[in-house]
Amino acid sequence: MALSPCGAKIDSQGRELISHGTASFPAACYDDDLSREEVPWHWHEEMEAALVAKGRAVFAAGGKSYPLETGQGIFVNSGVVHGVQAEGTGECRLHSIVFHPRLVGGSLDSVFWQDYIRPLLEDGGTKAVILEEEIPWQKDVLTALEDAWQACVQEGPGYEFQVREGLSRIVYFLAAGRAPQSRPSAKDLRDGERIKIMLQYIQEHFGEHLTMEDVAASASLSPSECLRCFHSTIGSTPIQYVKHYRIQRAARLLAGSHMKIVDIGTECGFQEMSYFARAFREIKGCTPSQYRKKAEESRRKETHADAE
């Protein structure tokens, strides 16, 4: 298995389609360089546990933002819309493992599912849990996370048992250590479903001319209700999110293709190249051409390091 490539392909309901592991072993680990590319808003049925291995990151989940330092981590529950980006300009690496609850819980009538997995899934107030080394049970979660992650990367004999054992410890410590949260309101649950629909619409039509009215209509909302929903769930306006998502896609094409910069701008919904350059600099801190040059230099260094 080792490290798996990550992406954010999603279905018509905004659910991530990437396969985290396999049907027989539904778990996968990732080593994301957030200083190169942030992880965009998405959601999946799997649970996720992540540790900031280097640098500083901002993890957003369930309508809240969580600044994380090196050594801190986070648990994200099933079905929660989330995203993460580096904070600052230094190197930032995130170790994460995404796993389906059935890997730990087994059958629905097992004691593992009934006493540990089910309470976590049904605790609608537990969308995300910050993990810090200063709190003993959270330190235990972080240790279990790193053990499972390392076993997943190294793929030694019987590593699947080691990974499942680590994930089982994570679930146990969370179930035993966290305080149950009050259930979210009907409005919060409704907003969560609406934002998934609207994010999916944007991600399918980002290259087209988009207005807030278009985004609102995708979820059968008024523009004012759409604006409120975006503010309450991801802390952004629809138009700000559209611009940010376009720049994310443009950055990926700049780093991973030989397309002309003007063609990349057009494909990502920017009809004026001057606005594309301004928006790119605003979000990435450099021009598109400078970003491409940095990506090429980084690839050359990695290739040289691998050859040594």
Short mmCIF file of the C-alpha atoms (twelve columns), coordinates in Angstrom:
data_MODEL
# 
_entry.id   MODEL 
# 
loop_
_atom_site.group_PDB 
_atom_site.id 
_atom_site.type_symbol 
_atom_site.label_atom_id 
_atom_site.label_alt_id 
_atom_site.label_comp_id 
_atom_site.label_asym_id 
_atom_site.label_seq_id 
_atom_site.Cartn_x 
_atom_site.Cartn_y 
_atom_site.Cartn_z 
_atom_site.pdbx_PDB_model_num 
ATOM 1   C CA . MET A 1   0.000   0.000  0.000   1 
ATOM 2   C CA . ALA A 2   2.664   2.519  1.114   1 
ATOM 3   C CA . LEU A 3   1.768   6.159  0.458   1 
ATOM 4   C CA . SER A 4   -1.273  6.639  -1.742  1 
ATOM 5   C CA . PRO A 5   -1.830  9.486  -4.219  1 
ATOM 6   C CA . CYS A 6   -4.498  11.866 -2.961  1 
ATOM 7   C CA . GLY A 7   -7.173  13.740 -4.893  1 
ATOM 8   C CA . ALA A 8   -10.603 15.217 -4.468  1 
ATOM 9   C CA . LYS A 9   -12.780 13.653 -7.146  1 
ATOM 10  C CA . ILE A 10  -16.346 13.688 -5.906  1 
ATOM 11  C CA . ASP A 11  -19.778 12.473 -6.936  1 
ATOM 12  C CA . SER A 12  -23.040 14.327 -7.506  1 
ATOM 13  C CA . GLN A 13  -23.523 14.692 -3.743  1 
ATOM 14  C CA . GLY A 14  -20.056 16.070 -3.114  1 
ATOM 15  C CA . ARG A 15  -18.729 12.797 -1.711  1 
ATOM 16  C CA . GLU A 16  -15.098 11.978 -2.453  1 
ATOM 17  C CA . LEU A 17  -14.714 9.143  -4.951  1 
ATOM 18  C CA . ILE A 18  -11.062 8.356  -4.361  1 
ATOM 19  C CA . SER A 19  -10.592 4.812  -3.048  1 
ATOM 20  C CA . HIS A 20  -8.955  4.906  0.381   1 
ATOM 21  C CA . GLY A 21  -7.279  1.521  0.407   1 
ATOM 22  C CA . THR A 22  -9.161  -1.461 -1.024  1 
ATOM 23  C CA . ALA A 23  -12.478 -3.193 -0.425  1 
ATOM 24  C CA . SER A 24  -10.686 -5.878 1.576   1 
ATOM 25  C CA . PHE A 25  -8.506  -3.394 3.499   1 
ATOM 26  C CA . PRO A 26  -10.214 0.039  3.519   1 
ATOM 27  C CA . ALA A 27  -7.417  2.245  4.850   1 
ATOM 28  C CA . ALA A 28  -4.803  4.461  3.212   1 
ATOM 29  C CA . CYS A 29  -2.083  6.792  4.469   1 
ATOM 30  C CA . TYR A 30  -0.940  10.091 2.971   1 
ATOM 31  C CA . ASP A 31  2.035   12.408 3.262   1 
ATOM 32  C CA . ASP A 32  0.819   15.784 2.009   1 
ATOM 33  C CA . ASP A 33  3.196   18.664 1.319   1 
ATOM 34  C CA . LEU A 34  0.776   21.484 2.123   1 
ATOM 35  C CA . SER A 35  3.340   24.143 1.229   1 
ATOM 36  C CA . ARG A 36  2.904   22.957 -2.367  1 
ATOM 37  C CA . GLU A 37  -0.794  22.230 -2.494  1 
ATOM 38  C CA . GLU A 38  -3.578  22.494 0.021   1 
ATOM 39  C CA . VAL A 39  -6.272  19.867 0.431   1 
ATOM 40  C CA . PRO A 40  -9.546  21.377 -0.871  1 
ATOM 41  C CA . TRP A 41  -12.952 21.101 0.785   1 
ATOM 42  C CA . HIS A 42  -14.345 17.578 0.474   1 
ATOM 43  C CA . TRP A 43  -15.984 14.813 2.495   1 
ATOM 44  C CA . HIS A 44  -15.991 11.024 2.635   1 
ATOM 45  C CA . GLU A 45  -17.645 8.203  4.547   1 
ATOM 46  C CA . GLU A 46  -14.330 7.211  6.115   1 
ATOM 47  C CA . MET A 47  -12.952 8.575  9.361   1 
ATOM 48  C CA . GLU A 48  -9.654  10.458 9.214   1 
ATOM 49  C CA . ALA A 49  -6.837  11.091 11.671  1 
ATOM 50  C CA . ALA A 50  -4.036  13.493 10.806  1 
ATOM 51  C CA . LEU A 51  -0.818  14.779 12.395  1 
ATOM 52  C CA . VAL A 52  1.165   17.895 11.468  1 
ATOM 53  C CA . ALA A 53  4.625   16.379 11.038  1 
ATOM 54  C CA . LYS A 54  6.300   19.675 10.161  1 
ATOM 55  C CA . GLY A 55  5.304   23.325 10.058  1 
ATOM 56  C CA . ARG A 56  1.938   24.873 10.807  1 
ATOM 57  C CA . ALA A 57  -1.419  24.165 9.213   1 
ATOM 58  C CA . VAL A 58  -5.023  25.315 9.397   1 
ATOM 59  C CA . PHE A 59  -7.527  22.481 9.381   1 
ATOM 60  C CA . ALA A 60  -11.124 23.489 8.731   1 
ATOM 61  C CA . ALA A 61  -13.930 21.062 9.557   1 
ATOM 62  C CA . GLY A 62  -17.556 21.271 10.573  1 
ATOM 63  C CA . GLY A 63  -17.736 25.045 10.231  1 
ATOM 64  C CA . LYS A 64  -14.690 25.738 12.437  1 
ATOM 65  C CA . SER A 65  -11.007 26.431 11.793  1 
ATOM 66  C CA . TYR A 66  -8.299  24.729 13.831  1 
ATOM 67  C CA . PRO A 67  -4.732  26.117 13.685  1 
ATOM 68  C CA . LEU A 68  -2.305  23.248 14.283  1 
ATOM 69  C CA . GLU A 69  1.384   23.311 15.194  1 
ATOM 70  C CA . THR A 70  3.997   20.625 14.620  1 
ATOM 71  C CA . GLY A 71  3.087   17.618 16.750  1 
ATOM 72  C CA . GLN A 72  -0.605  18.451 16.986  1 
ATOM 73  C CA . GLY A 73  -3.257  16.412 15.216  1 
ATOM 74  C CA . ILE A 74  -6.952  16.135 14.500  1 
ATOM 75  C CA . PHE A 75  -9.621  13.464 14.151  1 
ATOM 76  C CA . VAL A 76  -12.384 14.106 11.592  1 
ATOM 77  C CA . ASN A 77  -15.569 12.087 11.802  1 
ATOM 78  C CA . SER A 78  -17.350 10.362 8.930   1 
ATOM 79  C CA . GLY A 79  -19.274 12.601 6.542   1 
ATOM 80  C CA . VAL A 80  -17.786 15.913 7.742   1 
ATOM 81  C CA . VAL A 81  -16.877 18.539 5.123   1 
ATOM 82  C CA . HIS A 82  -13.231 19.526 5.676   1 
ATOM 83  C CA . GLY A 83  -10.100 20.964 4.089   1 
ATOM 84  C CA . VAL A 84  -6.568  21.896 5.173   1 
ATOM 85  C CA . GLN A 85  -3.869  24.323 4.121   1 
ATOM 86  C CA . ALA A 86  -0.438  25.445 5.281   1 
ATOM 87  C CA . GLU A 87  -0.132  28.478 7.508   1 
ATOM 88  C CA . GLY A 88  2.724   30.740 6.510   1 
ATOM 89  C CA . THR A 89  5.321   30.173 3.812   1 
ATOM 90  C CA . GLY A 90  7.537   27.513 5.389   1 
ATOM 91  C CA . GLU A 91  7.491   23.774 4.727   1 
ATOM 92  C CA . CYS A 92  4.385   22.034 6.016   1 
ATOM 93  C CA . ARG A 93  3.804   18.281 5.956   1 
ATOM 94  C CA . LEU A 94  0.715   16.400 7.058   1 
ATOM 95  C CA . HIS A 95  0.645   12.691 7.884   1 
ATOM 96  C CA . SER A 96  -2.888  11.334 7.675   1 
ATOM 97  C CA . ILE A 97  -4.654  8.011  7.586   1 
ATOM 98  C CA . VAL A 98  -8.173  7.598  6.212   1 
ATOM 99  C CA . PHE A 99  -10.067 4.459  7.158   1 
ATOM 100 C CA . HIS A 100 -13.545 3.032  6.927   1 
ATOM 101 C CA . PRO A 101 -15.159 2.326  10.327  1 
ATOM 102 C CA . ARG A 102 -15.849 -1.292 9.334   1 
ATOM 103 C CA . LEU A 103 -12.109 -2.044 9.388   1 
ATOM 104 C CA . VAL A 104 -12.179 -1.524 13.155  1 
ATOM 105 C CA . GLY A 105 -15.834 -2.207 13.935  1 
ATOM 106 C CA . GLY A 106 -16.447 -5.369 11.967  1 
ATOM 107 C CA . SER A 107 -20.088 -6.431 11.755  1 
ATOM 108 C CA . LEU A 108 -22.859 -4.112 12.923  1 
ATOM 109 C CA . ASP A 109 -23.784 -6.409 15.819  1 
ATOM 110 C CA . SER A 110 -20.237 -6.754 17.150  1 
ATOM 111 C CA . VAL A 111 -19.224 -5.238 20.490  1 
ATOM 112 C CA . PHE A 112 -16.624 -3.145 18.641  1 
ATOM 113 C CA . TRP A 113 -19.271 -1.495 16.479  1 
ATOM 114 C CA . GLN A 114 -21.951 -1.152 19.132  1 
ATOM 115 C CA . ASP A 115 -19.776 0.127  21.982  1 
ATOM 116 C CA . TYR A 116 -17.124 2.160  20.169  1 
ATOM 117 C CA . ILE A 117 -17.801 2.918  16.488  1 
ATOM 118 C CA . ARG A 118 -21.524 3.583  16.738  1 
ATOM 119 C CA . PRO A 119 -21.260 6.168  19.577  1 
ATOM 120 C CA . LEU A 120 -18.668 8.089  17.538  1 
ATOM 121 C CA . LEU A 121 -20.759 8.033  14.368  1 
ATOM 122 C CA . GLU A 122 -23.962 9.007  16.165  1 
ATOM 123 C CA . ASP A 123 -22.365 11.805 18.186  1 
ATOM 124 C CA . GLY A 124 -23.250 14.500 15.680  1 
ATOM 125 C CA . GLY A 125 -21.519 17.111 17.829  1 
ATOM 126 C CA . THR A 126 -18.153 15.397 17.394  1 
ATOM 127 C CA . LYS A 127 -17.259 16.596 13.920  1 
ATOM 128 C CA . ALA A 128 -13.578 17.114 14.702  1 
ATOM 129 C CA . VAL A 129 -11.364 16.600 17.745  1 
ATOM 130 C CA . ILE A 130 -8.049  18.423 18.229  1 
ATOM 131 C CA . LEU A 131 -5.244  16.173 19.486  1 
ATOM 132 C CA . GLU A 132 -2.462  17.540 21.708  1 
ATOM 133 C CA . GLU A 133 0.444   15.777 23.394  1 
ATOM 134 C CA . GLU A 134 -0.179  17.583 26.709  1 
ATOM 135 C CA . ILE A 135 -3.439  15.686 27.249  1 
ATOM 136 C CA . PRO A 136 -2.686  12.021 28.075  1 
ATOM 137 C CA . TRP A 137 -5.500  10.309 26.146  1 
ATOM 138 C CA . GLN A 138 -4.918  12.571 23.130  1 
ATOM 139 C CA . LYS A 139 -1.194  11.779 23.237  1 
ATOM 140 C CA . ASP A 140 -2.210  8.109  23.136  1 
ATOM 141 C CA . VAL A 141 -4.249  8.820  19.981  1 
ATOM 142 C CA . LEU A 142 -1.296  10.595 18.353  1 
ATOM 143 C CA . THR A 143 1.033   7.712  19.200  1 
ATOM 144 C CA . ALA A 144 -1.426  5.183  17.775  1 
ATOM 145 C CA . LEU A 145 -1.815  7.325  14.656  1 
ATOM 146 C CA . GLU A 146 1.926   7.480  14.022  1 
ATOM 147 C CA . ASP A 147 2.272   3.723  14.671  1 
ATOM 148 C CA . ALA A 148 -0.494  2.930  12.168  1 
ATOM 149 C CA . TRP A 149 0.892   5.417  9.632   1 
ATOM 150 C CA . GLN A 150 4.430   4.047  9.807   1 
ATOM 151 C CA . ALA A 151 3.200   0.456  9.500   1 
ATOM 152 C CA . CYS A 152 1.138   1.458  6.473   1 
ATOM 153 C CA . VAL A 153 4.133   3.138  4.808   1 
ATOM 154 C CA . GLN A 154 6.657   0.384  5.529   1 
ATOM 155 C CA . GLU A 155 4.386   -2.537 4.555   1 
ATOM 156 C CA . GLY A 156 6.285   -5.094 6.592   1 
ATOM 157 C CA . PRO A 157 5.040   -8.669 6.982   1 
ATOM 158 C CA . GLY A 158 1.566   -8.598 8.484   1 
ATOM 159 C CA . TYR A 159 1.446   -4.797 8.427   1 
ATOM 160 C CA . GLU A 160 -2.330  -4.955 8.017   1 
ATOM 161 C CA . PHE A 161 -2.623  -6.265 11.592  1 
ATOM 162 C CA . GLN A 162 -0.408  -3.429 12.846  1 
ATOM 163 C CA . VAL A 163 -2.457  -0.817 11.013  1 
ATOM 164 C CA . ARG A 164 -5.757  -2.198 12.268  1 
ATOM 165 C CA . GLU A 165 -4.378  -2.433 15.805  1 
ATOM 166 C CA . GLY A 166 -3.307  1.219  15.694  1 
ATOM 167 C CA . LEU A 167 -6.661  2.320  14.309  1 
ATOM 168 C CA . SER A 168 -8.457  0.304  16.987  1 
ATOM 169 C CA . ARG A 169 -6.458  2.155  19.654  1 
ATOM 170 C CA . ILE A 170 -7.388  5.474  18.057  1 
ATOM 171 C CA . VAL A 171 -11.095 4.640  18.175  1 
ATOM 172 C CA . TYR A 172 -10.878 3.310  21.732  1 
ATOM 173 C CA . PHE A 173 -9.039  6.348  23.104  1 
ATOM 174 C CA . LEU A 174 -11.478 8.696  21.337  1 
ATOM 175 C CA . ALA A 175 -14.505 6.804  22.612  1 
ATOM 176 C CA . ALA A 176 -13.139 6.693  26.167  1 
ATOM 177 C CA . GLY A 177 -11.499 10.118 26.400  1 
ATOM 178 C CA . ARG A 178 -13.671 12.621 24.587  1 
ATOM 179 C CA . ALA A 179 -16.719 14.227 26.191  1 
ATOM 180 C CA . PRO A 180 -19.917 13.490 24.216  1 
ATOM 181 C CA . GLN A 181 -21.159 16.588 22.440  1 
ATOM 182 C CA . SER A 182 -24.710 17.814 22.054  1 
ATOM 183 C CA . ARG A 183 -26.334 16.921 18.767  1 
ATOM 184 C CA . PRO A 184 -26.211 19.644 16.092  1 
ATOM 185 C CA . SER A 185 -29.421 21.507 15.386  1 
ATOM 186 C CA . ALA A 186 -31.660 20.648 12.465  1 
ATOM 187 C CA . LYS A 187 -30.439 23.866 10.812  1 
ATOM 188 C CA . ASP A 188 -26.785 22.822 11.129  1 
ATOM 189 C CA . LEU A 189 -27.538 19.401 9.659   1 
ATOM 190 C CA . ARG A 190 -29.470 20.993 6.803   1 
ATOM 191 C CA . ASP A 191 -26.665 23.479 6.121   1 
ATOM 192 C CA . GLY A 192 -24.175 20.614 6.022   1 
ATOM 193 C CA . GLU A 193 -26.131 18.841 3.293   1 
ATOM 194 C CA . ARG A 194 -26.676 22.041 1.324   1 
ATOM 195 C CA . ILE A 195 -23.000 22.990 1.326   1 
ATOM 196 C CA . LYS A 196 -22.068 19.578 -0.059  1 
ATOM 197 C CA . ILE A 197 -24.428 20.135 -3.007  1 
ATOM 198 C CA . MET A 198 -23.139 23.651 -3.687  1 
ATOM 199 C CA . LEU A 199 -19.465 22.686 -3.446  1 
ATOM 200 C CA . GLN A 200 -20.086 19.894 -5.916  1 
ATOM 201 C CA . TYR A 201 -21.785 22.310 -8.325  1 
ATOM 202 C CA . ILE A 202 -18.851 24.713 -8.159  1 
ATOM 203 C CA . GLN A 203 -16.327 21.922 -8.671  1 
ATOM 204 C CA . GLU A 204 -18.203 20.731 -11.754 1 
ATOM 205 C CA . HIS A 205 -18.638 24.217 -13.299 1 
ATOM 206 C CA . PHE A 206 -15.611 26.187 -12.059 1 
ATOM 207 C CA . GLY A 207 -14.421 26.848 -15.614 1 
ATOM 208 C CA . GLU A 208 -17.668 28.604 -16.525 1 
ATOM 209 C CA . HIS A 209 -19.015 32.031 -15.637 1 
ATOM 210 C CA . LEU A 210 -20.502 31.589 -12.159 1 
ATOM 211 C CA . THR A 211 -22.589 33.913 -10.023 1 
ATOM 212 C CA . MET A 212 -23.864 33.552 -6.502  1 
ATOM 213 C CA . GLU A 213 -27.328 33.104 -7.996  1 
ATOM 214 C CA . ASP A 214 -26.080 30.082 -9.963  1 
ATOM 215 C CA . VAL A 215 -24.555 28.511 -6.867  1 
ATOM 216 C CA . ALA A 216 -27.683 29.187 -4.799  1 
ATOM 217 C CA . ALA A 217 -29.958 27.703 -7.456  1 
ATOM 218 C CA . SER A 218 -27.983 24.441 -7.436  1 
ATOM 219 C CA . ALA A 219 -29.300 23.798 -3.906  1 
ATOM 220 C CA . SER A 220 -32.686 25.517 -4.475  1 
ATOM 221 C CA . LEU A 221 -31.751 28.421 -2.195  1 
ATOM 222 C CA . SER A 222 -32.097 32.178 -2.352  1 
ATOM 223 C CA . PRO A 223 -28.812 34.115 -2.755  1 
ATOM 224 C CA . SER A 224 -29.064 35.430 0.814   1 
ATOM 225 C CA . GLU A 225 -29.587 31.936 2.237   1 
ATOM 226 C CA . CYS A 226 -26.699 30.640 0.121   1 
ATOM 227 C CA . LEU A 227 -24.432 33.375 1.515   1 
ATOM 228 C CA . ARG A 228 -25.483 32.580 5.087   1 
ATOM 229 C CA . CYS A 229 -24.878 28.861 4.545   1 
ATOM 230 C CA . PHE A 230 -21.355 29.441 3.183   1 
ATOM 231 C CA . HIS A 231 -20.481 31.783 6.054   1 
ATOM 232 C CA . SER A 232 -21.751 29.396 8.725   1 
ATOM 233 C CA . THR A 233 -20.130 26.233 7.346   1 
ATOM 234 C CA . ILE A 234 -16.831 27.164 5.678   1 
ATOM 235 C CA . GLY A 235 -16.389 30.815 6.673   1 
ATOM 236 C CA . SER A 236 -16.276 32.148 3.121   1 
ATOM 237 C CA . THR A 237 -18.563 33.636 0.508   1 
ATOM 238 C CA . PRO A 238 -19.520 31.569 -2.558  1 
ATOM 239 C CA . ILE A 239 -17.566 33.869 -4.883  1 
ATOM 240 C CA . GLN A 240 -14.479 33.781 -2.655  1 
ATOM 241 C CA . TYR A 241 -14.630 29.996 -2.679  1 
ATOM 242 C CA . VAL A 242 -14.998 29.929 -6.483  1 
ATOM 243 C CA . LYS A 243 -11.889 32.097 -6.885  1 
ATOM 244 C CA . HIS A 244 -9.925  30.019 -4.395  1 
ATOM 245 C CA . TYR A 245 -10.919 26.748 -6.051  1 
ATOM 246 C CA . ARG A 246 -9.997  28.067 -9.505  1 
ATOM 247 C CA . ILE A 247 -6.557  29.065 -8.256  1 
ATOM 248 C CA . GLN A 248 -6.102  25.606 -6.688  1 
ATOM 249 C CA . ARG A 249 -6.872  23.958 -10.012 1 
ATOM 250 C CA . ALA A 250 -4.641  26.394 -11.898 1 
ATOM 251 C CA . ALA A 251 -1.741  25.707 -9.524  1 
ATOM 252 C CA . ARG A 252 -2.128  21.970 -10.086 1 
ATOM 253 C CA . LEU A 253 -1.994  22.449 -13.867 1 
ATOM 254 C CA . LEU A 254 0.976   24.807 -13.642 1 
ATOM 255 C CA . ALA A 255 2.944   22.271 -11.607 1 
ATOM 256 C CA . GLY A 256 1.848   19.148 -13.462 1 
ATOM 257 C CA . SER A 257 1.368   20.034 -17.124 1 
ATOM 258 C CA . HIS A 258 3.007   21.844 -20.032 1 
ATOM 259 C CA . MET A 259 -0.088  23.886 -20.900 1 
ATOM 260 C CA . LYS A 260 0.445   27.539 -21.701 1 
ATOM 261 C CA . ILE A 261 -0.307  29.821 -18.757 1 
ATOM 262 C CA . VAL A 262 -2.930  31.715 -20.724 1 
ATOM 263 C CA . ASP A 263 -4.704  28.440 -21.556 1 
ATOM 264 C CA . ILE A 264 -4.623  27.378 -17.918 1 
ATOM 265 C CA . GLY A 265 -6.195  30.670 -16.878 1 
ATOM 266 C CA . THR A 266 -8.962  30.296 -19.441 1 
ATOM 267 C CA . GLU A 267 -9.646  26.655 -18.550 1 
ATOM 268 C CA . CYS A 268 -9.939  27.620 -14.888 1 
ATOM 269 C CA . GLY A 269 -12.524 30.332 -15.529 1 
ATOM 270 C CA . PHE A 270 -10.338 33.449 -15.789 1 
ATOM 271 C CA . GLN A 271 -11.193 35.374 -18.943 1 
ATOM 272 C CA . GLU A 272 -8.769  38.227 -18.222 1 
ATOM 273 C CA . MET A 273 -5.130  37.274 -17.722 1 
ATOM 274 C CA . SER A 274 -4.404  40.374 -15.654 1 
ATOM 275 C CA . TYR A 275 -7.089  39.314 -13.151 1 
ATOM 276 C CA . PHE A 276 -5.777  35.736 -13.205 1 
ATOM 277 C CA . ALA A 277 -2.278  36.983 -12.326 1 
ATOM 278 C CA . ARG A 278 -3.594  39.260 -9.531  1 
ATOM 279 C CA . ALA A 279 -5.798  36.557 -8.035  1 
ATOM 280 C CA . PHE A 280 -2.989  33.994 -8.227  1 
ATOM 281 C CA . ARG A 281 -0.517  36.303 -6.497  1 
ATOM 282 C CA . GLU A 282 -3.100  37.175 -3.835  1 
ATOM 283 C CA . ILE A 283 -3.604  33.507 -2.903  1 
ATOM 284 C CA . LYS A 284 -0.240  31.892 -3.723  1 
ATOM 285 C CA . GLY A 285 2.080   34.840 -3.091  1 
ATOM 286 C CA . CYS A 286 3.696   34.719 -6.531  1 
ATOM 287 C CA . THR A 287 2.818   34.955 -10.219 1 
ATOM 288 C CA . PRO A 288 1.748   31.869 -12.217 1 
ATOM 289 C CA . SER A 289 5.087   31.796 -14.048 1 
ATOM 290 C CA . GLN A 290 7.027   32.023 -10.766 1 
ATOM 291 C CA . TYR A 291 4.918   29.205 -9.316  1 
ATOM 292 C CA . ARG A 292 5.664   26.974 -12.321 1 
ATOM 293 C CA . LYS A 293 9.384   27.720 -12.050 1 
ATOM 294 C CA . LYS A 294 9.409   26.829 -8.335  1 
ATOM 295 C CA . ALA A 295 7.566   23.560 -9.057  1 
ATOM 296 C CA . GLU A 296 10.088  22.645 -11.762 1 
ATOM 297 C CA . GLU A 297 13.030  23.413 -9.454  1 
ATOM 298 C CA . SER A 298 11.471  21.313 -6.703  1 
ATOM 299 C CA . ARG A 299 11.015  18.357 -9.076  1 
ATOM 300 C CA . ARG A 300 14.638  18.603 -10.201 1 
ATOM 301 C CA . LYS A 301 15.847  18.569 -6.590  1 
ATOM 302 C CA . GLU A 302 13.699  15.523 -5.793  1 
ATOM 303 C CA . THR A 303 14.962  13.711 -8.879  1 
ATOM 304 C CA . HIS A 304 18.571  14.503 -7.928  1 
ATOM 305 C CA . ALA A 305 18.002  13.349 -4.341  1 
ATOM 306 C CA . ASP A 306 16.431  10.062 -5.533  1 
ATOM 307 C CA . ALA A 307 19.385  9.444  -7.855  1 
ATOM 308 C CA . GLU A 308 21.939  9.779  -5.057  1 
# 
